[in-house]
Amino acid sequence: MIEKIDVENVNVPGQVTRVDAGKYNDMRAAMMAVLPAAPPGLSHAEVVSSVTPHLSESLFPGGKTAGWWSKTVQLDLEAKGLLVRVEGKPLRWYAAR
């Protein structure tokens, strides 16, 4: 049985979704390892390319689904106040440390 974890979405307050805890935790650790602690931060594309080498090959073979998981974790961490969104285009994020 796959362990699940609740995630939030900063864009839909109060919405909680259950996702695979192993993939979530692996992506979260990778994102926190690569995100800077100050602006200008990283764009979504930069996050995906930066986290891919840090991901478990067994969970993300060849980086497959890294884009979806990085967005899911980003929205959750932003809702929890652990990531800060920098206004502008493209959107960028940094870790609130």
C-alpha positions in Angstrom: 0.0 0.0 0.0 1.3 3.4 -1.0 1.6 5.9 1.9 -0.3 9.2 1.2 0.3 12.7 2.5 -2.1 15.7 2.5 -1.1 18.7 0.3 -2.5 22.2 0.1 -2.9 24.5 -2.9 -2.1 28.2 -2.3 -4.5 29.0 -5.2 -7.4 27.2 -3.7 -7.4 27.8 0.1 -9.0 25.0 2.1 -8.5 22.4 -0.7 -6.5 19.3 0.4 -5.4 16.5 -1.9 -3.8 13.2 -0.9 -0.7 12.3 -2.9 2.1 9.7 -2.8 4.2 10.5 0.3 7.5 9.0 -1.1 7.4 11.1 -4.2 6.3 14.2 -2.4 9.1 13.9 0.2 11.7 13.2 -2.4 10.7 16.2 -4.5 10.4 18.4 -1.4 14.0 17.5 -0.3 15.3 18.2 -3.9 13.5 21.5 -4.1 14.7 22.7 -0.8 18.2 21.7 -1.7 18.2 23.8 -4.9 16.0 26.8 -4.1 17.9 30.0 -3.1 17.0 31.7 0.2 16.6 35.1 -1.5 15.2 36.7 -4.6 15.3 36.5 -7.5 14.6 32.8 -7.0 14.0 30.2 -9.7 11.4 29.9 -12.3 9.4 26.6 -12.7 11.5 25.5 -15.6 14.7 26.2 -13.6 13.3 24.3 -10.6 12.5 21.3 -12.8 16.0 21.2 -14.5 17.7 21.8 -11.1 15.9 19.1 -9.1 16.0 16.3 -11.6 19.6 15.2 -10.7 18.6 15.1 -7.0 15.6 12.8 -7.5 15.5 9.1 -6.7 15.8 7.2 -10.0 13.4 4.6 -8.6 10.7 7.2 -7.9 11.3 9.4 -10.9 12.9 7.3 -13.7 14.6 9.6 -16.1 13.0 12.5 -14.4 9.6 11.4 -15.5 6.7 13.4 -13.9 9.2 15.8 -12.3 7.3 18.8 -13.7 4.0 17.8 -12.2 5.5 16.9 -8.8 7.5 20.1 -8.6 4.4 22.1 -9.2 2.4 20.1 -6.6 5.1 20.5 -4.0 5.6 24.2 -4.9 1.9 25.0 -4.4 1.9 23.1 -1.1 5.0 24.7 0.3 3.8 28.1 -0.8 0.5 27.6 1.0 2.4 26.6 4.1 4.6 29.7 3.9 7.8 27.8 3.2 8.2 29.3 -0.4 7.9 32.9 -1.4 6.5 33.9 -4.8 8.3 36.7 -6.6 5.9 38.8 -8.7 6.7 39.3 -12.4 7.1 37.1 -15.5 8.1 34.4 -15.4 6.9 33.6 -11.8 9.8 32.7 -9.6 10.1 31.3 -6.1 12.7 31.2 -3.3 12.8 29.3 0.0 11.6 31.2 3.1 14.4 30.3 5.5 
